[in-house]
Amino acid sequence: MQVSYNIMINVYATAGDLHETDKIFQAMQRQGCLPDSFTYLSLIQGYTRNRNYHKAEETLYAMQRKGIPPSCVHFNILLHAFSKAGLIEEARRVYEGLSTFGLVPDLVCYRTMVNGYLKCGYVDEGTKLFESIRESTKGDRFIMSAAVHFYKSAGKESKAKEILISMNNKGIPFLRNLEVGSEERVKTP
């Protein structure tokens, strides 16, 4: 029965019908069927697709209260939504809060934050993040390429050249088409 509820929740959440999604979620629980990680994943995806970021974040805390630990996958959905919307300060707040859930950011978290900093022109933040994750993301084409662009934008040509040489030595192609500040920054609502 849980699988059926999860499928229905996912279908309605994907379609953007959050009212029906919430009704099914409540009915699921009334029937004694406990939501699982996939249930909450569908809810978070639905809320973020509909720009209801507060409700998506609230869902992360609700699942933890119910004894279901959120994973980096759950957080990545919210990080990506904030980043895509240009709400970088909100993305950073959520990213920095991962540890309160006992999580360590994964490669997707790193890429999402680097991408948000890159697109919104947060050069200092992007270089600081790169320097803090450099060792754990060795060889990642996107992150290394973004770092080159960050350093070039900051006027640190020697650092950019160092990374390019490292990429070349490892046979990692450089992504030239990345652009610092290609999207608008949005103030936190």
C-alpha positions, 0 to 999 in steps of 0.5 A: 500500500505504501508504494501505491501512496508514494506513486500517487504523491509523486504523480501529483507533486510532479504535476504541481497539484500540491493540494492533492499531494497534501491530501494523499499524504494525510490519507496515507498516514490516516490509513496507518501507512508510514511515510518513508524516505521516498515519500518525503523525497517526492514532497520536497521535489514537488514543493521546490518545483512550485517554488514553495521553498519554505514548505520543502525545508519544513519537510526536511525537519518533519521527516527527521522528527518522524525518525527518518533521517534526510540524506544528501539527496533530499538536501540536494533538491533544495540546494539546487532549487535555491541555486537555480532561483538565484537564492544563493544566501538561502542555499548557503544557509541550507548547505552549512546546516547539513552537519546539524542533520549529521551529514557531510556534503557529497559531490553533488552538494559541492557541484550545486554550490559551486554552480550557484556561486559561479552563475551568480558571480560569487567569486570569493565564496566560490574560491573559498569553497573550492579551496575547502573541498579541493582535496575531496573533489580531485579530478572533478571536471566541473569543479576544477573548471569552475575554479579556473574561472573563479581565479581568473575573475579574481585576477589570480591568473597563477592559481588558474594556470596551476589548476589548468596544468593539473587538469591537463596532466590528468587528461581532464578537459577544461570547460571553457563555456562556464561563465561567472555571473551569467545569472541574476542574483536574487535577494532572500525573500 
